[in-house]
């Protein structure tokens, strides 16, 4: 290739926009980009997300995320019909499983919540119906600029927690309910400067890295 055939240098692309959380950890980055704030439907999927948010209580989410494959194996893929059949021997098995969070109250609540879900379905309703009936009317509020702009609970999460408890669910307070609403896309709390938000504006191919 001669000098006059050299390709014209290209301008460097824009620096990668930051994420709300997860930068530097591929697993966390993928969860942030592809799952958090994305609408989740279906009783089994919602049961899993709410259960994992309960296990996360008092811990960091990345801890639970790294254990998610082990949770799925331990809890029969979060199939409510199978989990509802768990007995004392299963609880003992789970308490001995180092791959998950070994908390008796959380384990027993997950089994109880699977049974509550089956009772709900027998009554003619679904968990999807219940959860999404508490989605805030859009637009909920201005997009948060910082984490301090994001509430830990809202009127809707308090109402969701109350209804789930009234249906027999356990270990679900308004803070866990709000975290579940974030995880399941009922609310979108990506910060204004987050790469996900900027990507929607500019198009996904415009953000580097």
C-alpha positions as CSV (number, residue, x, y, z in Angstrom):
1,X,0.0,0.0,0.0
2,X,1.5,3.3,-1.0
3,X,1.3,6.5,1.0
4,X,-1.5,7.9,-1.0
5,X,-3.5,4.7,-0.4
6,X,-3.3,4.9,3.3
7,X,-6.8,5.0,4.9
8,X,-8.0,8.3,6.3
9,X,-7.7,8.2,10.1
10,X,-11.1,8.1,11.7
11,X,-12.1,10.4,14.6
12,X,-12.2,8.6,17.9
13,X,-15.7,7.7,19.0
14,X,-17.4,9.3,21.9
15,X,-16.4,8.0,25.3
16,X,-18.6,5.2,26.7
17,X,-21.4,6.7,28.7
18,X,-21.4,5.5,32.3
19,X,-24.0,3.2,33.7
20,X,-26.2,3.8,36.8
21,X,-24.4,0.8,38.3
22,X,-22.4,-2.2,37.3
23,X,-19.5,-0.7,35.3
24,X,-16.4,-3.0,35.4
25,X,-18.3,-6.3,36.1
26,X,-19.5,-8.0,32.9
27,X,-22.3,-9.8,34.7
28,X,-23.5,-6.7,36.4
29,X,-23.2,-4.7,33.2
30,X,-25.4,-7.2,31.3
31,X,-28.0,-7.1,34.1
32,X,-28.0,-3.3,34.1
33,X,-28.2,-3.0,30.3
34,X,-30.6,-5.8,29.5
35,X,-32.8,-6.6,32.5
36,X,-33.1,-3.8,35.1
37,X,-36.1,-1.7,34.3
38,X,-37.3,-3.9,31.4
39,X,-40.9,-5.1,31.7
40,X,-41.3,-8.7,33.1
41,X,-44.5,-10.6,32.6
42,X,-45.6,-14.1,33.5
43,X,-46.2,-15.6,36.9
44,X,-43.1,-17.7,37.0
45,X,-40.7,-14.9,35.9
46,X,-42.3,-12.5,38.4
47,X,-42.2,-15.1,41.2
48,X,-38.4,-15.5,40.6
49,X,-37.7,-11.8,40.5
50,X,-39.7,-11.1,43.7
51,X,-38.1,-14.1,45.5
52,X,-34.6,-12.9,44.6
53,X,-35.3,-9.4,45.7
54,X,-36.4,-10.9,49.0
55,X,-33.1,-12.8,49.3
56,X,-31.2,-9.6,48.5
57,X,-32.7,-7.8,51.5
58,X,-29.7,-6.8,53.6
59,X,-27.2,-7.8,50.9
60,X,-25.8,-6.3,47.7
61,X,-27.7,-7.2,44.5
62,X,-24.5,-8.4,42.8
63,X,-24.2,-11.1,45.5
64,X,-27.6,-12.5,44.6
65,X,-27.0,-12.0,40.9
66,X,-23.8,-14.1,41.1
67,X,-25.8,-16.8,42.9
68,X,-28.8,-16.7,40.6
69,X,-27.9,-19.9,38.6
70,X,-27.5,-21.7,41.9
71,X,-30.8,-20.3,43.2
72,X,-32.6,-21.5,40.0
73,X,-31.1,-25.0,40.4
74,X,-32.0,-25.1,44.1
75,X,-35.6,-23.8,43.6
76,X,-36.6,-26.0,40.6
77,X,-36.3,-23.1,38.2
78,X,-38.7,-21.1,40.3
79,X,-41.6,-23.2,39.1
80,X,-44.3,-22.2,41.6
81,X,-46.0,-25.6,41.4
82,X,-42.8,-27.4,42.3
83,X,-41.6,-25.0,44.9
84,X,-45.1,-25.1,46.6
85,X,-44.5,-28.8,47.2
86,X,-41.2,-28.3,49.1
87,X,-41.3,-29.7,52.6
88,X,-39.1,-29.7,55.7
89,X,-36.5,-31.9,54.0
90,X,-36.3,-29.4,51.1
91,X,-35.8,-26.6,53.5
92,X,-33.0,-28.5,55.2
93,X,-31.4,-29.2,51.8
94,X,-31.6,-25.5,51.0
95,X,-30.1,-24.5,54.3
96,X,-27.1,-26.7,53.5
97,X,-26.7,-25.3,50.0
98,X,-23.6,-23.0,50.0
99,X,-24.5,-21.8,46.5
100,X,-27.5,-19.7,47.7
101,X,-28.3,-17.3,50.6
102,X,-29.0,-19.7,53.5
103,X,-31.5,-17.8,55.5
104,X,-34.4,-19.9,56.9
105,X,-36.9,-17.1,57.0
106,X,-36.3,-16.2,53.3
107,X,-36.3,-19.8,52.2
108,X,-39.6,-20.6,54.0
109,X,-41.1,-17.4,52.7
110,X,-40.3,-18.4,49.2
111,X,-42.1,-21.7,49.6
112,X,-45.1,-20.0,51.3
113,X,-45.2,-17.4,48.5
114,X,-45.3,-20.2,45.9
115,X,-48.3,-21.7,47.7
116,X,-49.9,-18.3,47.8
117,X,-49.4,-17.9,44.1
118,X,-51.1,-21.2,43.4
119,X,-54.0,-20.2,45.6
120,X,-54.2,-16.9,43.7
121,X,-54.4,-18.7,40.3
122,X,-57.1,-21.0,41.7
123,X,-59.1,-17.9,42.5
124,X,-59.0,-16.8,38.9
125,X,-56.3,-14.2,39.1
126,X,-52.6,-14.2,38.3
127,X,-49.5,-12.7,39.9
128,X,-49.0,-10.7,36.7
129,X,-52.5,-9.2,37.2
130,X,-51.7,-8.2,40.8
131,X,-48.2,-6.9,40.3
132,X,-49.0,-4.8,37.2
133,X,-52.1,-3.4,38.7
134,X,-49.8,-1.3,40.9
135,X,-47.7,0.1,38.0
136,X,-47.6,3.9,38.4
137,X,-49.5,5.9,35.8
138,X,-47.0,7.4,33.3
139,X,-45.3,9.8,33.4
140,X,-44.6,9.0,37.0
141,X,-42.0,11.7,37.6
142,X,-39.0,13.4,36.1
143,X,-36.1,11.0,35.4
144,X,-33.8,11.0,38.4
145,X,-30.5,12.7,38.0
146,X,-28.8,11.0,41.0
147,X,-29.5,8.1,43.3
148,X,-30.7,10.5,46.0
149,X,-33.6,11.3,43.6
150,X,-34.8,7.7,43.7
151,X,-37.2,6.7,46.6
152,X,-36.8,3.5,48.5
153,X,-40.6,3.1,48.5
154,X,-43.7,4.7,47.1
155,X,-47.4,4.8,47.5
156,X,-47.6,2.1,44.8
157,X,-45.0,-0.1,46.4
158,X,-46.8,0.1,49.8
159,X,-50.0,-0.8,48.1
160,X,-48.4,-3.7,46.3
161,X,-46.8,-5.0,49.5
162,X,-50.1,-4.8,51.3
163,X,-52.0,-6.7,48.6
164,X,-49.3,-9.4,48.4
165,X,-49.4,-9.9,52.1
166,X,-53.2,-10.1,52.1
167,X,-52.9,-12.9,49.6
168,X,-50.6,-14.9,51.8
169,X,-47.1,-13.7,50.7
170,X,-44.4,-13.2,53.2
171,X,-41.1,-11.3,53.4
172,X,-42.4,-8.5,51.2
173,X,-42.4,-5.0,52.6
174,X,-42.7,-1.8,50.6
175,X,-38.9,-1.4,50.1
176,X,-38.6,-5.0,48.6
177,X,-41.8,-4.3,46.6
178,X,-40.3,-1.2,45.1
179,X,-37.0,-3.0,44.3
180,X,-39.2,-5.6,42.6
181,X,-41.0,-2.9,40.7
182,X,-37.6,-1.6,39.4
183,X,-36.4,-5.0,38.5
184,X,-39.6,-5.9,36.7
185,X,-40.0,-2.7,34.7
186,X,-43.0,-1.2,36.5
187,X,-40.8,1.8,37.0
188,X,-37.7,2.9,35.1
189,X,-35.2,4.5,37.4
190,X,-32.2,4.6,35.1
191,X,-30.5,8.0,35.8
192,X,-30.7,10.8,33.3
193,X,-27.0,10.4,32.3
194,X,-27.1,6.6,32.1
195,X,-25.9,5.0,28.9
196,X,-29.3,3.2,28.6
197,X,-31.2,6.4,28.6
198,X,-28.7,8.2,26.3
199,X,-28.8,5.2,24.0
200,X,-32.5,5.5,23.6
201,X,-32.1,9.1,22.6
202,X,-29.1,8.7,20.3
203,X,-29.7,5.1,19.1
204,X,-27.9,2.0,20.6
205,X,-25.0,2.2,18.0
206,X,-24.0,5.7,19.0
207,X,-22.6,4.8,22.4
208,X,-19.1,3.2,22.5
209,X,-18.1,0.4,24.8
